């Protein structure tokens, strides 16, 4: 059946049971296979091949040398450019624009208002949602799902079973590996490499030349700067900022609102807690645990198996040796060297150019002044104040500033006498009282000195 106002050009072959609707133009050397339905106002250009059971909707424009495979459905107002190959069982929705030399594989679904630019290859079982723009020379592998309003830039390679969320922008020369999930409103910059089984959450920004290794999880609102390397099995939490030239090793966990400055190196199995700030050129060794609200200054070196407590401030050029434990609210000044297996308790203040040797235990609220040298196996008790340029020898025990009696005290008090009680300030004050009054007999008793009633002073 050929409807009114149809124009059929020379050398056209129209097979049996074809229905050609009104105002159709069929150009020369067109081959129309059996059981075709060609809707009104269709334009079929020269050397077009239309296979069996194809449905061509109204106002479709089919350019020269197009091959349309069997059981294809072409919706209204579709524009198909020259040398396009459309494979079997393809569904092309309304207002789709398909540019020249595009190859569309079987069982592809292309939604409305999609623009597919030249030399694009779309593999089988791909789903392309509405208002998608696919730039030239893009390769989309099988079983890819592209959500609405996605923009895919030139020379992008999308591997099989990739899921791309709505309003995603993928820049030129991006390589996306198999089974990648990219959340909504993600921006992926040029020359990015995304490895298999990566999960990229919504509103992520990935800068140029980033390498994201397999099984990485990137949470919402993350910003990844240029030339970043993210190793396998990394977890990056929401609102993280990763600066340029950062290297993040395998099995790293980065918590929310972390800021990682340029040229930082984060070793394997590191845990970085929320609201941490890591300054430039920091080196964090394996199995380090960094607690919330920590500030790590530039050129800091943190050795393996270090534990850094909450609200710690680590100043520039600090060296922290292996198996160190730094408790909450510690302040470590510049150029400090902390030896292995050191334990630093809460609210400690360590001044510049301090050297703390291995197996040192520093108790809470200690203040260590500049240029102090603390030798191995030193124990410093709470609320101690150590003045500048102090040298503390190995295996020293420094007691609290409130004072205590030493174990060498051998004076005992006859408790049958009337007593008065006064606090011991230091060992030296007790010795002076013995010498001057010859009546005070200090003993260790719950932090106080008990004196004879003969001494009223």
GUGUFI-352024 format. One record per atom (N, C-alpha, C): residue in three letters; x, y, z. Coordinates in steps of 0.001 Angstrom, whole numbers, plus 500000, padded with zeros to 6 digits. Layout:
AlaXYZ
...
This chain:
Unk500848498810500000
Unk500000500000500000
Unk500883501239500000
Unk500686502055498964
Unk501448503286498854
Unk500463504435498956
Unk500652505243499975
Unk499692506308500257
Unk499927507523499369
Unk498985508516499499
Unk499087509682498612
Unk500375510461498826
Unk500767511154497774
Unk501909512080497787
Unk503221511379498121
Unk503310510092497845
Unk504562509377498061
Unk505453509564496850
Unk506771509748497150
Unk507744509866496070
Unk508713508690496194
Unk508774507875495149
Unk509646506706495153
Unk510675506896494043
Unk511939506915494424
Unk513019507222493478
Unk513434505985492691
Unk514354506202491722
Unk514760505072490867
Unk515428503941491654
Unk515297502747491074
Unk515975501540491578
Unk515570501191493000
Unk514393501611493431
Unk513899501238494752
Unk513247499861494671
Unk513515499053495677
Unk512902497736495769
Unk511991497734496985
Unk510699497530496763
Unk509725497517497855
Unk509163496100497941
Unk509380495487499079
Unk508993494085499244
Unk507520493938499571
Unk507051492666499605
Unk505624492436499829
Unk505139492961501181
Unk503843493275501205
Unk503124493661502430
Unk503709494908503074
Unk504361495787502275
Unk504896497034502807
Unk503793498069502805
Unk503771498860503909
Unk502819499960504006
Unk503598501269504047
Unk503393502109503045
Unk504102503380502969
Unk503074504478503143
Unk503227505264504169
Unk502232506282504507
Unk502406507536503667
Unk501493508468503919
Unk501428509666503097
Unk502683510514503222
Unk503001511219502112
Unk504083512205502060
Unk505443511599502392
Unk505634510307502081
Unk506931509670502285
Unk507793509893501063
Unk509089510142501298
Unk510042510265500207
Unk511055509135500332
Unk511155508323499281
Unk512084507193499290
Unk513102507455498189
Unk514350507572498588
Unk515405507961497646
Unk515892506767496848
Unk516798507052495878
Unk517233505969494977
Unk517934504821495698
Unk517841503639495078
Unk518556502428495504
Unk518195502023496927
Unk516992502347497374
Unk516532501931498695
Unk515960500526498594
Unk516248499732499639
Unk515682498393499712
Unk514780498316500940
Unk513523498018500730
Unk512561497942501829
Unk512088496499501911
Unk512380495862503010
Unk512074494435503170
Unk510605494224503481
Unk510188492932503518
Unk508762492648503711
Unk508209493143505038
Unk506899493363505013
Unk506135493693506234
Unk506620494977506873
Unk507016495953506045
Unk507467497238506572
Unk506293498166506759
Unk506394498977507837
Unk505443500071508028
Unk506234501366508084
Unk505972502218507129
Unk506680503494507066
Unk505647504586507274
Unk505811505337508311
Unk504805506310508729
Unk504894507589507907
Unk503901508480508107
Unk503850509694507286
Unk505064510584507457
Unk505336511338506402
Unk506387512362506387
Unk507763511779506689
Unk507969510523506310
Unk509279509907506480
Unk510137510218505269
Unk511432510477505543
Unk512385510676504454
Unk513434509580504533
Unk513545508795503487
Unk514506507701503449
Unk515517508034502365
Unk516761508194502744
Unk517804508653501821
Unk518334507504500974
Unk519211507866500017
Unk519689506830499101
Unk520450505704499796
Unk520387504523499145
Unk521153503341499551
Unk520837502910500980
Unk519624503174501435
Unk519197502731502759
Unk518688501299502666
Unk519012500518503716
Unk518497499156503789
Unk517619499038505028
Unk516375498701504845
Unk515428498587505945
Unk515013497123506043
Unk515334496500507152
Unk515125495054507319
Unk513697494742507726
Unk513386493430507772
Unk512007493040508083
Unk511538493482509463
Unk510219493621509541
Unk509537493927510809
Unk510016495219511435
Unk510542496138510618
Unk510943497449511118
Unk509725498367511135
Unk509647499176512194
Unk508582500169512307
Unk509244501542512317
Unk508910502360511334
Unk509486503698511225
Unk508367504700511460
Unk508504505479512492
Unk507439506389512914
Unk507449507676512102
Unk506416508519512313
Unk506296509736511499
Unk507466510683511662
Unk507688511461510585
Unk508691512532510569
Unk510094512019510862
Unk510364510760510506
Unk511706510216510666
Unk512539510588509450
Unk513811510916509707
Unk514756511191508627
Unk515862510149508699
Unk515985509372507630
Unk516994508323507576
Unk517989508718506492
Unk519238508917506871
Unk520250509433505952
Unk520817508321505075
Unk521652508727504111
Unk522157507729503163
Unk522983506631503816
Unk522962505453503133
Unk523789504303503507
Unk523516503833504930
Unk522295504031505403
Unk521905503539506720
Unk521443502094506593
Unk521821501301507616
Unk521354499925507680
Unk520507499763508937
Unk519263499394508747
Unk518347499221509867
Unk517992497744509945
Unk518366497115511042
Unk518216495663511182
Unk516794495280511561
Unk516530493970511549
Unk515151493522511803
Unk514630493925513181
Unk513304494053513237
Unk512563494303514490
Unk513010495591515168
Unk513495496568514388
Unk513866497862514945
Unk512627498744515009
Unk512536499514516096
Unk511451500484516242
Unk512059501879516296
Unk511686502699515356
Unk512214504061515284
Unk511060505011515547
Unk511172505768516602
Unk510076506628517048
Unk510026507927516256
Unk508951508718516487
Unk508771509933515689
Unk509897510935515850
Unk510087511705514789
Unk511032512833514768
Unk512461512390515047
Unk512794511165514685
Unk514160510684514830
Unk514955511074513597
Unk516217511468513839
Unk517124511774512743
Unk518273510783512784
Unk518437510019511723
Unk519483509017511650
Unk520448509451510558
Unk521688509688510917
Unk522673510255509991
Unk523280509177509101
Unk524092509623508128
Unk524630508660507162
Unk525505507590507794
Unk525516506443507109
Unk526394505320507460
Unk526159504817508874
Unk524939504976509383
Unk524582504448510694
Unk524184502990510546
Unk524614502185511533
Unk524211500785511565
Unk523376500556512816
Unk522148500147512643
Unk521236499919513763
Unk520927498427513805
Unk521311497786514884
Unk521201496327514984
Unk519792495891515361
Unk519561494563515334
Unk518200494065515590
Unk517676494422516969
Unk516354494517517024
Unk515614494709518287
Unk516025495984519008
Unk516468496989518239
Unk516803498285518826
Unk515528499112518938
Unk515427499842520056
Unk514316500766520238
Unk514866502178520315
Unk514464503022519387
Unk514941504404519332
Unk513752505308519607
Unk513836506068520660
Unk512703506877521120
Unk512606508195520347
Unk511493508949520612
Unk511270510174519839
Unk512364511215520016
Unk512514512036518947
Unk513417513192518954
Unk514867512798519214
Unk515244511579518832
Unk516625511143518953
Unk517393511582517718
Unk518639512026517950
Unk519523512376516838
Unk520711511424516867
Unk520892510680515777
Unk521982509710515677
Unk522907510194514567
Unk524146510479514914
Unk525089511093513974
Unk525727510048513066
Unk526515510543512078
Unk527086509608511102
Unk528012508564511721
Unk528074507418511010
Unk529009506339511344
Unk528804505805512755
Unk527580505899513258
Unk527259505335514566
Unk526875503873514386
Unk527320503055515353
Unk526947501645515364
Unk526156501372516631
Unk524928500900516472
Unk524049500617517606
Unk523777499116517611
Unk524179498454518666
Unk524115496994518727
Unk522734496504519121
Unk522559495169519075
Unk521223494630519339
Unk520697494925520738
Unk519356494937520809
Unk518636495065522087
Unk518998496339522834
Unk519361497402522087
Unk519643498700522692
Unk518345499486522813
Unk518224500213523945
Unk517084501110524136
Unk517604502532524233
Unk517159503386523331
Unk517594504779523292
Unk516375505641523570
Unk516428506400524634
Unk515262507163525095
Unk515128508491524356
Unk514012509228524639
Unk513752510464523893
Unk514814511527524086
Unk514924512383523057
Unk515789513571523089
Unk517251513213523318
Unk517663512028522875
Unk519056511623522969
Unk519795512114521732
Unk521040512571521947
Unk521900512971520839
Unk523121512057520846
Unk523293511329519746
Unk524427510418519623
Unk525295510934518487
Unk526523511318518816
Unk527397511980517849
Unk528164510963517008
Unk528907511479516029
Unk529523510563515055
Unk530496509561515676
Unk530607508426514947
Unk531596507380515260
Unk531421506812516663
Unk530195506827517163
Unk529890506222518455
Unk529568504750518241
Unk530031503926519194
Unk529722502504519171
Unk528940502182520431
Unk527713501718520279
Unk526842501387521409
Unk526615499879521370
Unk527067499190522407
Unk527057497725522425
Unk525692497175522831
Unk525550495846522741
Unk524236495244523017
Unk523726495484524424
Unk522384495456524512
Unk521673495524525808
Unk521992496798526580
Unk522304497883525850
Unk522550499180526479
Unk521224499915526623
Unk521079500626527752
Unk519910501469527973
Unk520377502916528098
Unk519893503777527208
Unk520278505186527199
Unk519026505995527508
Unk519065506726528605
Unk517884507446529095
Unk517707508782528385
Unk516561509458528673
Unk516261510699527949
Unk517290511796528159
Unk517356512668527138
Unk518170513893527183
Unk519646513593527417
Unk520112512436526932
Unk521521512085527037
Unk522264512610525816
Unk523493513068526048
Unk524355513488524946
Unk525593512605524947
Unk525800511910523835
Unk526944511018523697
Unk527827511598522604
Unk529051511969522972
Unk529934512697522061
Unk530644511748521095
Unk531355512348520126
Unk531984511508519092
Unk532997510517519648
Unk533116509404518903
Unk534146508389519173
Unk534007507779520561
Unk532795507753521101
Unk532532507106522376
Unk532243505629522132
Unk532751504787523015
Unk532472503361522969
Unk531737502967524243
Unk530529502457524101
Unk529707502058525241
Unk529541500541525179
Unk530040499855526196
Unk530071498390526198
Unk528721497803526591
Unk528607496478526482
Unk527306495846526736
Unk526771496066528140
Unk525423496040528197
Unk524686496074529479
Unk524979497337530278
Unk525285498433529589
Unk525485499721530248
Unk524132500404530419
Unk523967501065531566
Unk522757501842531837
Unk523179503298531999
Unk522673504164531128
Unk523003505596531166
Unk521731506350531526
Unk521766507034532656
Unk520574507708533185
Unk520332509053532494
Unk519164509678532798
Unk518804510905532085
Unk519791512040532261
Unk519820512888531215
Unk520587514145531239
Unk522078513922531470
Unk522583512779531019
Unk524012512506531107
Unk524710513086529889
Unk525911513629530126
Unk526738514154529034
Unk528031513339529019
Unk528276512645527916
Unk529467511814527767
Unk530332512445526688
Unk531540512845527061
Unk532413513600526155
Unk533153512677525196
Unk533871513295524223
Unk534510512479523180
Unk535538511491523718
Unk535688510402522941
Unk536730509396523193
Unk536608508755524563
Unk535382508668525077
Unk535139507981526336
Unk534947506495526064
Unk535502505682526969
Unk535305504237526881
Unk534586503772528137
Unk533394503222527968
Unk532576502759529096
Unk532478501244529001
Unk532980500555530021
Unk533050499091529994
Unk531720498459530371
Unk531637497133530240
Unk530347496464530465
Unk529791496640531864
Unk528444496589531895
Unk527690496574533171
Unk527944497823533996
Unk528227498954533335
Unk528387500228534026
Unk527017500870534213
Unk526823501495535377
Unk525606502243535660
Unk525997503699535889
Unk525469504597535074
Unk525799506027535162
Unk524535506767535568
Unk524602507458536716
Unk523443508143537277
Unk523092509415536542
Unk521923509987536883
Unk521427511176536176
Unk522358512373536307
Unk522321513208535256
Unk523018514503535263
Unk524516514349535509
Unk525086513230535053
Unk526526513014535173
Unk527225513630533969
Unk528404514220534222
Unk529236514755533147
Unk530543513970533124
Unk530797513312532003
Unk532010512517531839
Unk532865513196530780
Unk534057513618531156
Unk534908514416530276
Unk535667513537529284
Unk536369514194528336
Unk537024513419527267
Unk538063512434527777
Unk538211511361526976
Unk539273510366527188
Unk539170509689528553
Unk537956509580529081
Unk537741508860530333
Unk537606507373530037
Unk538195506550530921
Unk538061505102530809
Unk537335504594532052
Unk536177503995531859
Unk535369503496532969
Unk535321501970532861
Unk535827501296533867
Unk535955499836533829
Unk534640499148534174
Unk534619497814534037
Unk533355497086534227
Unk532758497239535616
Unk531420497138535624
Unk530644497084536878
Unk530845498319537736
Unk531136499469537119
Unk531244500734537835
Unk529858501326538035
Unk529635501904539223
Unk528382502606539521
Unk528721504065539794
Unk528186504966538980
Unk528462506403539108
Unk527151507085539481
Unk527146507737540652
Unk525935508358541169
Unk525568509647540464
Unk524399510184540807
Unk523895511388540134
Unk524800512595540304
Unk524754513469539285
Unk525419514780539340
Unk526916514660539576
Unk527517513573539098
Unk528961513401539198
Unk529636514106538024
Unk530780514721538305
Unk531577515360537262
Unk532914514631537203
Unk533212514030536059
Unk534453513272535884
Unk535284514002534834
Unk536463514448535229
Unk537293515282534351
Unk538086514436533362
Unk538801515141532447
Unk539470514398531369
Unk540527513417531856
Unk540715512371531007
Unk541801511390531194
Unk541715510687532541
Unk540500510512533052
Unk540304509760534295
Unk540218508276533972
Unk540824507462534833
Unk540728506009534704
Unk540003505460535935
Unk538883504818535725
Unk538070504283536822
Unk538058502764536683
Unk538565502072537677
Unk538746500622537606
Unk537462499871537946
Unk537510498544537798
Unk536276497764537976
Unk535667497866539369
Unk534349497693539381
Unk533566497596540630
Unk533728498827541514
Unk533966499994540899
Unk534038501248541646
Unk532625501783541860
Unk532387502339543050
Unk531107502978543356
Unk531375504453543614
Unk530814505325542786
Unk531010506774542913
Unk529658507384543256
Unk529578507989544410
Unk528299508496544912
Unk527952509859544313
Unk526731510370544646
Unk526269511604544016
Unk527149512808544284
Unk527114513729543305
Unk527744515050543430
Unk529246514956543677
Unk529887513912543152
Unk531336513782543251
Unk531985514537542096
Unk533112515179542391
Unk533896515844541348
Unk535255515170541278
Unk535568514612540117
Unk536834513907539919
Unk537632514677538881
Unk538799515157539279
Unk539589516048538425
Unk540429515263537421
Unk541126516022536529
Unk541842515342535444
Unk542928514392535923
Unk543164513372535063
Unk544276512423535242
Unk544209511686536575
Unk543002511465537071
Unk542824510692538296
Unk542793509206537939
Unk543406508394538786
Unk543369506941538627
Unk542659506359539837
Unk541532505702539618
Unk540732505118540698
Unk540765503603540525
Unk541321502911541499
Unk541547501466541390
Unk540292500671541729
Unk540380499339541563
Unk539176498511541726
Unk538572498579543116
Unk537256498355543139
Unk536477498197544389
Unk536592499422545289
Unk536758500603544692
Unk536794501846545461
Unk535368502336545686
Unk535114502882546883
Unk533826503491547189
Unk534039504967547483
Unk533431505829546676
Unk533580507278546829
Unk532208507835547182
Unk532098508429548356
Unk530806508882548876
Unk530421510255548330
Unk529201510723548698
Unk528697511968548099
Unk529549513187548406
Unk529467514141547462
Unk530068515475547617
Unk531577515398547842
Unk532228514399547251
Unk533684514287547334
Unk534312515082546205
Unk535435515735546506
Unk536201516440545482
Unk537574515795545391
Unk537898515272544215
Unk539176514602544001
Unk539955515429542987
Unk541101515938543388
Unk541866516870542563
Unk542734516134541541
Unk543394516931540659
Unk544137516294539566
Unk545262515380540036
Unk545541514388539157
Unk546687513484539323
Unk546643512724540643
Unk545436512438541123
Unk545285511644542338
Unk545300510169541964
Unk545920509364542825
Unk545918507913542645
Unk545221507275543838
Unk544129506581543587
Unk543350505949544651
Unk543436504438544450
Unk544007503745545410
Unk544284502314545271
Unk543062501465545588
Unk543189500148545376
Unk542019499279545528
Unk541427499276546931
Unk540121498990546956
Unk539371498768548213
Unk539431499980549139
Unk539520501182548565
Unk539506502414549349
Unk538069502844549573
Unk537800503376550771
Unk536487503940551080
Unk536673505416551408
Unk536018506279550637
Unk536131507724550822
Unk534753508244551206
Unk534647508814552381
Unk533354509222552926
Unk532914510591552403
Unk531670511011552770
Unk531121512247552201
Unk531933513487552536
Unk531829514456551604
Unk532390515802551791
Unk533899515769552003
Unk534586514784551410
Unk536040514715551484
Unk536641515556550372
Unk537734516235550687
Unk538476516989549681
Unk539877516393549571
Unk540222515907548385
Unk541522515286548159
Unk542272516160547163
Unk543412516693547594
Unk544151517674546788
Unk545032516986545750
Unk545654517821544871
Unk546418517234543762
Unk547575516353544217
Unk547889515383543326
Unk549073514512543479
Unk549041513717544780
Unk547844513402545265
Unk547712512559546452
Unk547763511099546036
Unk548418510279546854
Unk548445508841546637
Unk547771508165547827
Unk546709507440547564
Unk545959506763548623
Unk546101505252548396
Unk546696504577549349
Unk547029503161549186
Unk545829502264549478
Unk546007500949549226
Unk544860500033549348
Unk544266499983550751
Unk542961499682550770
Unk542210499419552017
Unk542234500615552967
Unk542324501827552410
Unk542272503045553219
Unk540819503419553462
Unk540523503901554668
Unk539193504404554997
Unk539320505882555353
Unk538650506736554588
Unk538710508184554809
Unk537311508641555215
Unk537201509181556406
Unk535898509536556968
Unk535410510897556473
Unk534155511260556858
Unk533558512487556307
Unk534333513752556650
Unk534196514729555726
Unk534712516090555927
Unk536220516112556144
Unk536936515152555554
Unk538389515139555621
Unk538954516017554516
Unk540029516739554837
Unk540738517540553838
Unk542159516994553720
Unk542514516562552540
Unk543840515985552293
Unk544560516909551325
Unk545676517465551753
Unk546382518484550976
Unk547289517845549924
Unk547887518722549075
Unk548664518178547955
Unk549843517314548379
Unk550176516365547467
Unk551376515525547587
Unk551387514707548873
Unk550204514361549366
Unk550106513498550534
Unk550200512041550093
Unk550871511233550901
Unk550947509794550651
Unk550304509065551823
Unk549261508308551542
Unk548536507580552585
Unk548718506095552329
Unk549329505404553266
Unk549703504005553084
Unk548534503063553349
Unk548760501765553080
Unk547642500808553178
Unk547040500711554576
Unk545747500358554574
Unk544996500041555808
Unk544984501202556791
Unk545033502430556276
Unk544945503614557124
Unk543485503958557363
Unk543172504403558585
Unk541840504879558917
Unk541932506343559300
Unk541215507193558570
Unk541237508644558811
Unk539835509058559229
Unk539715509585560427
Unk538406509888561007
Unk537867511233560523
Unk536599511555560919
Unk535957512762560392
Unk536678514048560747
Unk536507515030559839
Unk536973516407560044
Unk538474516478560272
Unk539234515544559676
Unk540685515578559764
Unk541236516483558674
Unk542276517242559013
Unk542962518081558037
Unk544404517590557913
Unk544784517172556708
Unk546122516643556468
Unk546828517612555523
Unk547934518183555973
Unk548619519239555221
Unk549529518657554146
Unk550104519566553316
Unk550885519073552176
Unk552092518234552575
Unk552433517320551643
Unk553658516508551738
Unk553696515663553003
Unk552534515280553510
Unk552471514382554659
Unk552609512946554176
Unk553339512151554932
Unk553489510732554639
Unk552885509955555807
Unk551838509180555529
Unk551138508406556566
Unk551386506926556273
Unk552017506239557198
Unk552435504852556985
Unk551296503870557227
Unk551552502580556938
Unk550465501592557014
Unk549865501448558406
Unk548575501064558383
Unk547831500701559604
Unk547781501837560615
Unk547809503080560125
Unk547676504244561003
Unk546202504528561242
Unk545864504916562467
Unk544502505312562821
Unk544544506774563268
Unk543837507641562540
Unk543821509076562834
Unk542400509434563281
Unk542272509934564489
Unk540954510184565081
Unk540368511519564618
Unk539090511784565014
Unk538400512975564502
Unk539074514282564878
Unk538856515273563983
Unk539271516665564218
Unk540771516789564445
Unk541560515899563838
Unk543018515978563928
Unk543535516932562860
Unk544556517704563219
Unk545227518583562264
Unk546674518128562134
Unk547056517746560920
Unk548407517263560666
Unk549077518271559743
Unk550167518865560197
Unk550815519959559467
Unk551749519426558384
Unk552294520380557571
Unk553094519938556420
Unk554331519138556808
Unk554715518263555850
Unk555968517498555932
Unk556038516635557181
Unk554883516179557659
Unk554847515275558799
Unk555041513847558309
Unk555781513070559082
Unk555963511649558783
Unk555364510831559925
Unk554357510028559604
Unk553672509217560605
Unk553965507755560284
Unk554618507072561197
Unk555082505709560944
Unk553973504685561144
Unk554275503420560802
Unk553225502388560850
Unk552625502176562234
Unk551349501767562208
Unk550619501340563419
Unk550544502455564461
Unk550533503716563998
Unk550384504853564906
Unk548905505093565164
Unk548572505450566409
Unk547211505823566765
Unk547221507267567248
Unk546461508125566580
Unk546419509557566908
Unk545006509876567390
Unk544886510361568625
Unk543587510608569240
Unk542918511876568736
Unk541652512063569134
Unk540861513195568636
Unk541454514549569006
Unk541185515526568121
Unk541539516934568370
Unk543033517113568611
Unk543861516262567994
Unk545308516391568103
Unk545804517377567062
Unk546805518177567439
Unk547454519089566506
Unk548919518687566368
Unk549315518336565150
Unk550682517903564886
Unk551322518945563983
Unk552379519574564445
Unk552986520702563734
Unk553937520224562640
Unk554453521201561850
Unk555271520807560688
Unk556525520036561061
Unk556934519189560089
Unk558203518457560156
Unk558300517573561388
Unk557164517073561863
Unk557164516132562983
Unk557409514732562460
Unk558176513956563224
Unk558407512554562891
Unk557841511687564010
Unk556885510851563668
Unk556233509985564656
Unk556580508540564300
Unk557232507853565205
Unk557740506506564926
Unk556661505451565090
Unk557013504202564716
Unk555991503142564730
Unk555395502869566104
Unk554122502406566047
Unk553399501926567243
Unk553280502996568315
Unk553234504280567894
Unk553033505383568833
Unk551544505564569087
Unk551197505887570333
Unk549818506213570682
Unk549767507648571174
Unk549021508491570469
Unk548900509914570828
Unk547448510142571236
Unk547240510547572460
Unk545889510671573012
Unk545226511984572608
Unk543942512139572983
Unk543186513321572528
Unk543766514642573010
Unk543504515676572190
Unk543821517070572532
Unk545304517279572791
Unk546159516497572136
Unk547605516672572249
Unk548061517723571246
Unk549020518543571659
Unk549627519512570749
Unk551109519182570607
Unk551531518885569374
Unk552918518521569107
Unk553508519604568223
Unk554550520263568713
Unk555124521416568019
Unk556081520986566914
Unk556570522003566131
Unk557387521655564964
Unk558668520919565321
Unk559125520114564331
Unk560420519430564387
Unk560548518513565597
Unk559423517961566055
Unk559444516997567154
Unk559743515615566599
Unk560532514850567339
Unk560810513463566981
Unk560288512564568095
Unk559373511675567750
Unk558749510789568736
Unk559143509357568376
Unk559820508674569301
Unk560345507340569051
Unk559282506259569111
Unk559669505043568733
Unk558698503937568666
Unk558066503606570009
Unk556829503112569929
Unk556108502586571109
Unk555952503621572201
Unk555896504911571808
Unk555651505982572773
Unk554155506093573026
Unk553796506366574285
Unk552404506599574661
Unk552300508023575192
Unk551503508856574504
Unk551337510256574900
Unk549886510438575329
Unk549681510821576567
Unk548335510889577137
Unk547642512202576775
Unk546343512319577170
Unk545559513478576735
Unk546105514806577233
Unk545815515849576406
Unk546089517248576761
Unk547570517495577020
Unk548451516744576349
Unk549885516967576455
Unk550291518060575483
Unk551228518914575917
Unk551796519936575042
Unk553285519649574881
Unk553714519414573644
Unk555108519092573361
Unk555668520227572516
Unk556690520903573017
Unk557228522101572371
Unk558201521734571249
Unk558654522778570482
Unk559487522486569318
Unk560794521781569651
Unk561279521028568648
Unk562599520383568680
Unk562750519440569868
Unk561642518834570289
Unk561694517838571355
Unk562027516480570754
Unk562843515717571467
Unk563140514346571064
Unk562630513413572149
Unk561712512547571771
Unk561127511605572723
Unk561543510202572284
Unk562291509521573123
Unk562875508227572750
Unk561865507100572893
Unk562261505900572450
Unk561308504785572440
Unk560766504430573815
Unk559533503882573792
Unk558871503304574979
Unk558692504328576092
Unk558560505617575722
Unk558286506661576711
Unk556785506696576981
Unk556426506927578262
Unk555028507088578660
Unk554872508498579220
Unk554027509309578559
Unk553816510694578980
Unk552370510814579444
Unk552174511172580687
Unk550833511192581280
Unk550082512470580936
Unk548787512527581347
Unk547959513666580930
Unk548448515010581438
Unk548103516043580642
Unk548330517448581009
Unk549804517746581261
Unk550705517051580574
Unk552131517309580688
Unk552519518423579731
Unk553430519289580157
Unk553992520324579291
Unk555480520069579136
Unk555927519880577908
Unk557333519606577629
Unk557867520785576839
Unk558869521461577381
Unk559378522700576781
Unk560341522406575643
Unk560750523496574912
Unk561577523278573727
Unk562912522611574019
Unk563400521892572974
Unk564739521286572980
Unk564922520311574133
Unk563834519680574557
Unk563926518660575592
Unk564307517335574951
Unk565163516573575630
Unk565547515242575182
Unk565077514262576250
Unk564183513362575875
Unk563629512378576807
Unk564121511005576365
Unk564872510334577217
Unk565511509067576866
Unk564537507903576970
Unk564975506723576509
Unk564052505583576459
Unk563493505178577810
Unk562273504603577733
Unk561598503994578889
Unk561375504991580018
Unk561205506277579670
Unk560896507285580668
Unk559399507278580947
Unk559032507480582220
Unk557632507588582611
Unk557427508978583201
Unk556547509772582576
Unk556288511138583037
Unk554851511185583529
Unk554670511525584800
Unk553348511476585426
Unk552528512725585093
Unk551236512711585493
Unk550341513807585093
Unk550765515170585602
Unk550398516188584809
Unk550562517607585176
Unk552012517958585441
Unk552935517283584779
Unk554351517601584899
Unk554704518735583954
Unk555590519632584410
Unk556118520708583579
Unk557621520502583447
Unk558091520317582204
Unk559508520087581952
Unk560046521315581233
Unk561074521951581816
Unk561584523222581298
Unk562483523003580087
Unk562814524130579396
Unk563589523999578159
Unk564953523351578366
Unk565421522687577287
Unk566765522111577200
Unk567035521119578320
Unk565988520439578778
Unk566150519416579810
Unk566546518109579146
Unk567448517371579793
Unk567799516038579330
Unk567374515053580414
Unk566551514089580041
Unk566036513101580987
Unk566620511751580596
Unk567312511141581534
Unk568032509897581235
Unk567083508708581182
Unk567609507575580679
Unk566744506409580524
Unk566135505922581838
Unk564924505327581701
Unk564221504653582805
Unk563964505588583978
Unk563784506900583684
Unk563478507867584732
Unk561979507875584990
Unk561605508038586264
Unk560204508228586613
Unk560043509627587176
Unk559186510432586534
Unk558948511811586966
Unk557543511872587521
Unk557426512265588830
Unk556139512204589516
Unk555334513473589294
Unk554066513469589729
Unk553207514634589503
Unk553708515884590177
Unk553272517036589654
Unk553723518315590190
Unk553196518561591597
Unk552201517809592045
Unk551736517979593419
Unk552699517369594413
Unk553683516606593929
Unk554673516023594815
Unk554229514696595371
Unk555195513848595707
Unk554911512616596430
Unk556173512218597164
Unk556041511380598187
Unk557193510928598940
Unk557908509852598143
Unk559236509874598201
Unk559986508845597498
Unk559963507562598302
Unk560322506462597611
Unk560330505171598298
Unk561443505068599320
Unk562412506035599315
Unk563519505989600286
Unk563140506580601637
Unk561954507163601763
Unk561551507774603028
Unk561322506681604075
Unk562064506756605177
Unk561981505704606214
Unk561517506243607550
Unk561038507475607599
Unk560547508051608844
Unk559086507691609034
Unk558742507282610203
Unk557367506915610523
Unk556914507711611735
Unk555674507914611863
Unk555116508784612891
Unk554402507945613922
Unk554608508361615241
Unk553867507737616329
Unk552469508336616335
Unk551474507561615865
Unk550139508101615695
Unk549414508321617014
Unk550086508035618189
Unk549460508319619481
Unk549580509790619832
Unk550482510541619101
Unk550638511968619374
Unk549536512771618714
Unk549203513946619240
Unk548330514872618521
Unk548991515262617197
Unk548170515481616147
Unk548714515711614816
Unk548221517034614241
Unk549014517607613380
Unk548537518608612434
Unk548922518130611033
Unk548152518545610029
Unk548339518046608673
Unk548601519228607736
Unk549611519113606874
Unk549837520122605845
Unk550312519396604595
Unk550018519978603450
Unk550389519280602200
Unk551886519326601939
Unk552398518290601363
Unk553776518261600895
Unk553819518899599511
Unk554664519924599318
Unk554760520549598005
Unk555813519850597164
Unk557008519637597766
Unk558068518930597039
Unk558885518156598061
Unk559690517255597563
Unk560612516515598432
Unk561592517474599094
Unk562000518520598349
Unk562985519471598879
Unk562408520256600051
Unk561124520653599971
Unk560540521426601078
Unk560475520583602340
Unk560235519305602235
Unk560215518444603420
Unk561592518338604045
Unk562624518237603214
Unk563991518140603731
Unk564385519419604453
Unk564008520585603886
Unk564326521861604539
Unk563646521967605894
Unk562388521527605993
Unk561682521597607263
Unk562350520696608306
Unk562812519531607911
Unk563525518655608850
Unk564771519334609376
Unk565524519952608438
Unk566795520560608843
Unk566590521763609753
Unk565607522630609422
Unk565453523889610138
Unk564764523703611486
Unk563748522825611603
Unk562972522725612830
Unk563279521456613601
Unk563868520497612928
Unk564267519257613580
Unk563120518558614297
Unk561887518817613875
Unk560752518188614548
Unk559789517550613542
Unk559877517973612257
Unk558933517446611286
Unk559405516084610805
Unk558520515086610920
Unk558852513724610493
Unk557934513349609324
Unk558324513668608101
Unk557411513430606980
Unk557276511936606665
Unk556061511561606320
Unk555804510201605872
Unk554879510285604662
Unk554884509211603834
Unk553984509154602688
Unk552620508674603147
Unk551576509526603003
Unk550239509142603436
Unk549222509921602628
Unk548709509310601583
Unk547673509922600756
Unk548036511309600259
Unk549323511503599912
Unk549737512777599333
Unk549913513894600332
Unk549887513613601600
Unk550085514650602602
Unk551259514271603494
Unk551864515325604129
Unk552871515112605140
Unk552207515278606518
Unk552385514289607373
Unk551851514366608725
Unk552982514790609661
Unk552780515855610407
Unk553830516351611291
Unk553415516293612737
Unk554405516327613631
Unk554152516322615067
Unk553440517602615476
Unk552651517504616532
Unk551963518690617060
Unk552931519712617600
Unk554196519294617854
Unk555182520267618300
Unk555510521278617224
Unk555179520915615961
Unk555452521828614873
Unk554149522486614483
Unk554027523763614802
Unk552794524497614486
Unk552946525352613238
Unk554162525447612693
Unk554381526351611567
Unk553904525802610274
